[in-house]
Amino acid sequence: MPSPAEILDRLRQIPYPGFSRDLVSFGLVKDIEVASDGVTVMLAPSTANEDVLQQIEREVIAAVGSMPGVSIPVRIMRAPAPQPAARRGPQAIPDVQNVIAVASGKGGVGKSTVATNLALALSSLVPRVGLLDADVYGPSVALMLGIDEKLRAGAGGRLTPIERHGLRVMSMGMFLTDDTPVIWRGPMLTKLITEFLRNTDWGDLDLLVMDLPPGTGDVQLTLTQQVPIAGGIIVTTPQDVALADVRRGIQMFQQMQAPVLGVIENMSFHVCSGCGERSEPFGHGGARRMATEFGVPLLGEVPLVRAVREAADRGTPIVAADPSHPQSRAFGEIAERVLVRLRETVAARAVPTAPASS
């Protein structure tokens, strides 16, 4: 009969359905018992999808049952769901000084492009910057940075970010196999986000930039509740349909007591490369009006430039590919404003409140 350790090694060869990581790395194997009447594997369910659970159980039974010396039944037990721990409020990530969250009220506004180039611009101003692609449904940061490696757990099962262009990067795209859709419920997404935040060796970081999913759903709330956000940035485009969702993004940060550093208007205008004429295909100035309404700064207006898209498609964002490009300088100016706002909000929080007079 194989030992529990040998069975565990065998289970490390089974990938989680749709992913490159194995069942053991995902923490699904709770316990293994080898006895005279059979082998029992206890699994800790990580999804509410019964079809996925049954597929995992079938693969575990087949894998263990085919091991030399196993001629007796292989049984599967499901560990009871853990009771939720009492909320203690946001907990800082060790050795990460400040976390900035980049959000948008809706998809299609270029949030990830802005977050990636902004993180690169910030890395030229502060020594150590990380980028967390928490857009679990549409991860694109890895593609923009030319990262095709898949993450593997290191010593103690901890994850190591991949470095590109001076950034330490983690992305959902590093977990997925090609063309795999993400069809998960809240508990599994929460577990993965916790892995990103708590089981990653970020090292010493001055800033961690988080690219949030669009909207204000479970993932956004999980992130803002788990870690203290030093500041939030809202990315939008000038159209009214996009600006209507900016309010919800700003209100989400306010409800989570995270300062809003400001608003960035992406695709703000276009300058013809041939004649130099400026046009505003999506309108203009909406982000400024929204920023004024909520009393937050307009951090910058990013024009619609083909070079930005082409650089991202090649896996080298414009700020890294051509630091002297006007668009790169524009992101640099935005990064400077972000740091000024960040220092202001951090200093404001550090000032003790005067006691009420009696």
N, C-alpha and C positions, 0 to 999 in steps of 0.2 A: 504493500500500500504506500502511495506517496505521502509525504509529510504535508502539513498545512502550508509550509513555506514553498514547497514545490508546486502545490496547487495554485498558490497565489502568483507565482511566476508564470504559470500557464495562463491564468486569467489576465495577466498583463498583455497578452497577445491578442486579446479581443477588443477591438475598437468600439467605443460607444456609437450606436447607429447614427451615421451621417457625419462622424467626426474622426479626426486623426488620433485623438487622445484615447487611451484605453480606459476600461471600466475601473481599474484600481486607481489610476491617477485622478479620475473624477470622484473618488471616494465612495463608490457604490458597494464595495465589498466590506461588509461590517465584521464578519467573523467566519472562520472555517473550522469545522469539527470533523475529525476522522475517527470513526469508531468501528467496532466489529459488525455492526448492523448497517453500515453505510456511511456516506459522506454527506455532510450538511453544509451548505453555503448560505450564509445570511446576507441578504442584500438590503441596502438602505435606499429605497426608491427616491429618485431625484426628479421624477416627472409624474404628472397625473395621467399621462397617456397610457392606457392599459395595453394597447397594441405594442408600444415600444417596450414596456415592461415584460410582456410575454416573449417578445423576440429576444431580449437580453437573457431571460431565464432559459429559453431553449438553447441558446448558444453556450451558456455556462454548463448546462447539463451535458451537451454534446462534447464540449472541450474536456471536462473533467472525466466523463465516462470513457473517453478514448485514451486516457493516460494508462501506461503500463501498470498492472496490479490492481486496477479498479474494475472489479467484476460484480460489485454490489450496488444497490440503488444510490443515485445521487439526488438528494432532496434540496429544494430551495425554500428558504424561509424569508419573509419580508420583515425587516425590523420595524417596530412601531415608529410613527412619525415623532420626532422630538418636540417637546413642549416649547413654545416660543419663550425665549429669555425675556426678562423684564427689560424694558427699554431704558438705556442709560444715556440716551442722547448721542450726538455725533462724537466719534472717537478719532483723534488725529492719526494719520498714517506715520509710523515711526520714521524719523529723519527726513520727512517731507515738510518743508517750511510753509508753503502756501499752495492751496488748490484753487484753480480758476476753472469755472465751468462755462463752456460755450454752448449756447442753446438757440433753438429757433422754434417759433410757434407752429410751423408747418414745414413739410419737406420741399425740396426743390429750390431752396434759396442759396445754395452754395455754402452751407454751414461748415461742412467738413473741409472744403477747400480753404475757407477762411481760417478755420482752426489750425490746419496743418501749416499754412504759411505764417500765421501769427506765432505759432510755437517756434518755428525756425527763426523768425525775426527776434523773438524774445531771447532765444539762445545766444544771439550776438550781443545782448545787453547784460545778461546774467549768466554765470558759469554753467549751472547744471539745470537742465530742463527736461521734463518727461512729457510724453503725450499718450494719453489713454483714450483709445477709440472705444467708447462705451455705446456706440450706435449699433446695438446688437442685431437689429433687423436689417440694416443696410451698411455694414462695415466697408469703408472705402479707403481708410487711411493707409493700410498696408499696401494697397495698389498704388496710391499716389506716391508713396515713398519707395516703391520698387522692392518691397519685401515679399518674397515667395516662400520663405522658410516657415515650417510649422513649429509651434512651441512644444517643447518637451520639458517635463518636470526634472529638476535637478536634485541635489541632495535634500533629503527630508521632504521631497515632493513639492518644493517651492519652485515658482516660476521665475525665469530670468528674462527681463525685457531684451528685445533686439535693438541694437543701436544703428541709427541711420542719420547721416548728416549732423552728428552731434546730439541727436535726440535719443532718449531711451523710450522705446515704443512698445505698447501692448495693444493688441487689437483682436476683436472677435474673429476677424478674417484669418488670423493665425491658427485658429482652432478648426475652422470648417474645412471640409473637403470641397473640391471644386463643384460649383453649381448646386450646393446643398442649401435648401431653404431652411430658415429658422422658424420652426413651428413649436414654440414652447409656451407653457403657461408661466404665471408669475413666480412660483416657488423655484423653478429651475433657473429662471433668469436671475432671481435674487441670489441664488447660490453662485452663479457664474460671476456676477458683479462683485460678490464678496471675495471670490478667488482673485479677481483683478486687484482689489484693494488691499486685502489682508494676506494673501499668500504669494505676493510678488516681491522679489528683492529689488526694490526701486533704488536702493542706495541713498546717498545724500542728494537731495534735490532742493534747489531754491524754489522751483515752480513745477507743479504738475498741472498741465492743461488737459481738461477732460472734454472730449467731444460727445455731448449728450445726443440721444435720439431726438428727432423732432417731436414736438408735442409736450404734454404734461402728464404722462402715464406712470405706470408702476416703476419702470427703470429710473426715471428722473427722480421720483420720490425716494426710491431706495438709496440712490447715490447721495442726494442732499440730506437724507436722514442719517446716513452712516458716517459721513465725514464732514468736518466743518469746512464750508465753502468760504474762502476769503473774498471771492467776488464772482459775480455772474456777468456774462456778456451775451447780449441778444443780437443775432444776425437776422436781417430781414432784407427784402427788396422793396422798391417803392410802391408796388401795387397795393391798392386798398385791401384786396383779399389776403395779402400777406400781413399787412399792418394790423388787421383786425385780430390776428393771433399773437401779435407782439404783447398786447395787454396781458394775455394769459401767462406768457413767459415771465414777464416782469412781476406779475402778481404771485407766481409760483415762488420765485426767489424771495420776494418780500414775506410770504407766509412761512418760508423756511428760515427767515431771519438771516438771509445771505445778502450782503450789499450788492446792488447792481452797479457794476463799473461803468456801463454805458451801452450804447447801441451802435452797431455797424451796419451801414446801408450798402449791401452788395449789389452788383449790376446797376449801379446808380446812374451811369450814363455811358455813352460810347463816343469815341473820337475816331473818325475815319482816318485810316492810315494813309490814304491817298491825298485827300483834300484838306484834312485837318478839321473838318466841320464836326461840331459836337451835336449829338442827338440824344434824346431821352426816351428809348423805346418802351420803358415801363413806368414813365412818369418820373418825378423827381421831388425830393424834399419831404417825402412822407415820414421817413425815419426821424428827421429833425423835429417835425411837429410832434411825433410820438415821444421823443426824448424830452421835449419841452413840457409836454403834458404831465409826465411823471417826474420831472425835476432831475433827470439824469443826463450826463453828457452824450453828445454825438461824437463817438470816437473816430469816425472817419467815413468817407464815401469811396467805395471801391468801384472803379469803372469796369465795364464789360470788355475784357481784353482776350483775344484769341490765344495769345502766348501763355496765359495762365492755364487754360485748359490743356493746351498741347504739352506743356511742361509736366503737368500732373499725369497725363496719359503715358508719358515716357518714364514715370517713376522718379522724377527729380523735380520737385515743385519750383516755381519761378524764383523764390527767394534763395534757394540753394543753387539753382542752375545759372542764374544771372543776377547777382546781388546789385549790380549797377542799373538794372532795368527800372524804369520809372515806377512800375507796379511794385517791385521789391522795395523801393524807397518809400512808397506809400504804406506798405505793411510795416516798414520800420518806424514810420511816424506814428502809426496806430499803436505799435508795441510800446513806444515811449509814453504815449498818453495812458495806456493801460497800467504801466508801472507807476506813473504819477498817481493815478486814481487808487491803485492798490496800496501804495504807501499812505495815502490820505485815510483810507478806510481802516487800515490796520492801526494807524496812530489814533484814530477816533475811538476805536474799540478799546484801546489800551488806556484811555483817559478815564480815571475813576469818577463815578457819578457822585456829585456832592450830596451829603445827607440832607434830608428835608429839615427845615427849621421847625422847632417846636413852638 
